[in-house]
Amino acid sequence: MVLGAFVLASLALAWALRPQAARVLRWDGAFWSLSGAKPLGMAEASVALDLQGTLLLRLQEAGRATQWLWTDRAAAPERWNAMRRAVYCRAPSPQDAGLAPAVAAAPPPRTPDLPA
């Protein structure tokens, strides 16, 4: 039984660590997008595991299966802190921010693209 659990865990780890094509994670101020084999266009991100230099993100787009993404500081160290802030901080709705609808309609500033 213990051997079976070990084999299963080893296979799961090997699958999770397999080489993957480069993907780009983008934040537009409201939603996250992810390029790659299963691209996402309007996803919400939440942190599932934070190891300071590595994050496991849960990306969910309406009507689609959840995608899990490991991000690592080494991929883009100059953008790491901005990405962490964006993941943890939620953009306020216009009502929460007390903005008039005309002001809220202005496009949000774009952050640099992050390789995933």
Secondary structure, 3 states (H helix, E strand, C coil): CHHHHHHHHHHHHHHHCCCCCCCEEEECCCCEEECCCCCEEEEEEEEEEECCCEEEEEEEECCCCCEEEEEEHHHCHHHHHHHHHHHHCCCCCHHHHCCCHHHHCCCCCCCCCEEC
